């Protein structure tokens, strides 16, 4: 189990560093971890060119569950420099991952866990 300050039910490790880098494609991936520190998979961004002009390039968030070889959940987004599109896509894939996790773990769903005070 990982030990770090995980404040969200689903956390995209390395995502902030990717944004802060100006979308360096070498940083466009990381681990997906629950608030409890459980590693549940990996995220990555594909089909995105940070040097493309607006409207010429879109991208996709992908989630690959731990132990799997291929992404099972994806979410398309418009050009990343528009925060609304990126936030909407990240919110959608986070919700889809939570729903997937809850279905895989009906006895201990993420949605029933409380943040420690």
Long-range contacts (C-beta under 8 A, 24 or more apart in sequence): 1-36, 1-37, 1-38, 2-31, 2-33, 2-37, 2-38, 2-39, 3-37, 4-33, 4-37, 6-33, 6-34, 6-35, 6-36, 6-37, 7-35, 7-115, 8-35, 8-94, 9-34, 9-35, 9-98, 9-110, 9-111, 9-113, 10-34, 10-35, 10-94, 10-97, 10-98, 10-101, 10-110, 11-35, 12-43, 12-90, 12-94, 15-43, 15-90, 18-45, 22-50, 23-48, 23-50, 23-80, 24-50, 25-50, 32-63, 32-97, 34-101, 34-110, 34-113, 35-110, 35-113, 35-115, 36-113, 39-66, 40-65, 40-66, 40-97, 40-101, 41-65, 41-66, 41-68, 41-97, 42-66, 43-93, 44-71, 48-80, 50-80, 52-79, 54-79, 54-81, 54-82, 55-79, 61-89, 61-90, 61-93, 63-93, 63-96, 63-97, 63-100, 65-100, 72-100, 73-97, 73-100
